[in-house]
Amino acid sequence: MTDTLDDPNMNPAEVAEPLRRAIGERYLTYALSTIMHRALPDARDGLKPVHRRILYAMRELRLASNGGFRKSAKISGDVMGNYHPHGDMAIYDAMARLAQDFNVRYPLVDGQGNFGNIDGDNPAASRYTEARMTAAAEALLEGLNENAVDFRENYDGTLTEPVVLPAAFPNLLANGSSGIAVGMATNIPPHNIEELIGACLHLIKVPDARDETLLNYIPGPDFPTGGVIVEPRENIAEAYRTGRGSFRLRCRYEVEDLGRGQWQVVVTEIPYQVQKSKLIEKIAELIQTKKVPILADVRDESADDIRLILEPRSKNVDPAVLMGMMFRNSDLEVRFSLNMNVLIDGLTPKVCSLKEVLRAFLDHRREVLQRRSQFRLEKIDHRLEVLEGFIIAFLNLDRVIDIIRYDDEPKAALMGEEWGGTHVRAMSEADYVSPLPAKGEGELSEVQAEAILNMRLRSLRRLEEIELVRERDALMEERAALEDLLDSGDLQWARVGEELKETRKAFGRDYPGGARRSQFAEAGVVEEVPLEAMIDREPLTVVCSQMGWIRAMTGHIDLGRELKFKDGDGPRFIFHAETTDRILVFASTGRFYTIQASTLPGGRGMGEPLRLIVDLPNEAEIIAIFIHRPGGRLLVASDAGDGFIVPEDDVLAQTRSGKQVLNVRDGTRALVCKPVSGDHVAVVGENRKVLVFAQEELPEMGRGKGVRLQKYKDGGLSDATTFVLAEGLSWRDPAGRTRTESELSEWLGKRAGSGRMAPRGFPRDNKFN
């Protein structure tokens, strides 16, 4: 590779650019390109460049809402080749979304074929689908032929494209938008056009209206999939005032009576941007894992409309309680975030309030009105000039005919001739004198001469002069009105208001799907019902094998009964419990896991590995499994001889990953987890020395390493337990008999002492029980 410094044509100043500056400049260029040309919508028409180019390309293809369809591949190909040099799939996906009535409140593309569905299925390939514009899209484009907006060159300079669309309605809020740029994002929900235009008309009348007043016209978003908004009004007002916030959106449901006290919940509308198929999968998972034990089944009976069936496990369950649990555990309730980050005038990204966005739209509409009026004024002036030439020709018809007939250069002759006089001729049975005054001395302009030369012979009929005069008078009257309009701000705002009222009449409540879909309601207070109260209380026996396979056998079986295990496996933990119990699992990592007894696998097979039910690492060993006792306390200790007492309520875990309680590190591991009872603690080390000390010497903590229980020269802790000193310390001898040592003064001491050798008959495995 040749060093660029050796190149004689290379400028050393260009090579010596600092890396920080070079990367900064290039990244800033990329960031600005992403923000302005890809991710953020324009506040004026509510569109990103790709959507704007799709609609403009469809207009160029003459795909009107009342015309024929064209292949989507043709449309996306034209967009890519003429205006948007990016991937055709990205363009087609953007176009397909504009046709999805479950994603867009007022679809801008009328699709024919498979354009996806609310289940989350993708649209068919572009070669199979067809599309055209909708009436709403045509309203966004109205005025492009009248110089309503600026045009710029396309990417290769061969064509032009609009910088922004005229936008007859506030599309930014009507259809919403979402996007992620560099260092910023936007997320705007859809709204109702009738309500938006009502707020715009109020802003025209009261330009300094308060943000809270606009809520009388726009109470909140209006999602295409309906649903119920349960966000308090004050939160909605704050979100619209600051441009940031969120809305709680719930499904719409009804309770269907099945007779004989049976009932089921029918969900008829699901929250916005929730895929129905994934929602059903999530609910099915809740049923399988028994996180909502009062729910028995879910069915999808949807056709063209949404119909999800939720069956309760018992008819005695309160529907409100069931739906309250579903709202907390599934996407039947979601939060839609509001981040009104948009491009003001197409250049400056800014988080705007509702009022600022509406003001940007209204200012744009006023500018469009001014430009269209000025364009019309210029057209009228040109036409008036042509009409004056026609009238002069009629007043001097014979001379005009002679010039055209005999002159070698009639155009130059017409322009050089002096015209004037009054033309009088008979018309039918009455005399008619033209109301035009004498033209006076003057010459025809080039435009007038060209128009006269291009005049058809049939236009020379006798009544044409009257029509010309009538047209001229009408145009003069229209011109005067346009001049008054351009000179008066009040007249301009009045005209903008009239145009908005016409748009409201076209796309308001009488428009198909124009009525409000999302309703408002109070969230209500759903009573917190303990999980145990929703589960039928039934006895069961929990069995966990040496290899960690766990199961729950129905009923309280004999604990000494012989059970089947996998080859090479055997019993380790077995105890009686109930379906309403919570099972605590303590691992050698010092972490506690919580399992609902009702969710344990049944006892017909060998069960399931405990490591699949909770996130138990492969290297971790199960130290203890027992029933949670509310209000109880536990003694936990590591093999290094450190430990403490922890309340049982503090070790309950809310997730599969468990809760770290005893901190172990540097090769140590958790070894002991015993329920606390009595007033003293007994510990025994691997050296068979026993130490007894008062329980009050141990601290009660929620998490930590603990304090030293016993001091060792070699080895570590073997076992620990708590007991009542007056009743003595008990253990089982090798024959299975219980022995009790009542006189313990020889082993009594302070915490962290060495202790004395174990009493005669103490088990050889150094375990108390």
Secondary structure, DSSP 8 states (H G I E B T S, - for coil): ---GGG-TTS-HHHHT--HHHHHHHHHHHHHHHHIIIIIS-BTTT---HHHHHHHHHHHHTT--TTS--EEHHHHHHHHHHHT--S-HHHHHHHHHHHT-TTT-SS-SEEEES----TT------TTT-EEEE-HHHHHHHTTGGGT-S-EEE-TTSSSEEESS---SS-HHHHH-EEEE-SS-EEEE----HHHHHHHHHHHHH-TT--HHHHTTT--S---TT--EE---HHHHHHHHHHSEEEEEEE-EEEEEEEETTEEEEEEEE--TT--HHHHHHHHHHHHHHTSSTTEEEEEE--SSS--EEEEES-TTS-HHHHHHHHHHHSTTEEEEEEE-EEEETTTEEEE--HHHHHHHHHHHHHHHHHHHHHHHHHHHHHHHHHHHHHHHHHHTHHHHHHHHHH-SSHHHHHHHS------EEEETTEEEE-SS----S----HHHHHHHHT--GGGGSTTHHHHHHHHHHHHHHHHHHHHHHHH-HHHHHHHHHHHHHHHHHHHSTTSTT-S---EE----------GGGGS---EEEEEEETT-EEEEEES---TTS-----TT--EEEEEEEETT-EEEEEETTSEEEEEEGGGS-BSSS--EEHHHHS---TT--EEEEEE--TT-EEEEEETTSEEEEEEGGGS--SSTT-EE-B---TT--EEEEEE--SSEEEEEETT-EEEEEEGGGS-B-SSB--EE----SSS-EEEEEEE-GGG-EEEE-TTS-EEEE---TTTB--TT---EE--TT--TT----
